[in-house]
Amino acid sequence: TTYITTGKNTVIDNAFLLKELAEVIATLQRRGRAGHARMLIRMTVISCIDST
């Protein structure tokens, strides 16, 4: 990781920040798809129960 120091402030290199941001976005997308799949399963089960 590259650090740029200006006075008392330390700024992390933009490439590192972009990589971290990409990882966070990918994680959120995976969680979103998993949550959507769970919701569809629940709705299907409820629909099957209601139709009996």
Secondary structure, DSSP 8 states (H G I E B T S, - for coil): --EEEETTEEEE-HHHHHHHHHHHHHHHHHHHHHHHHHHHHHHHHHHHHHT-
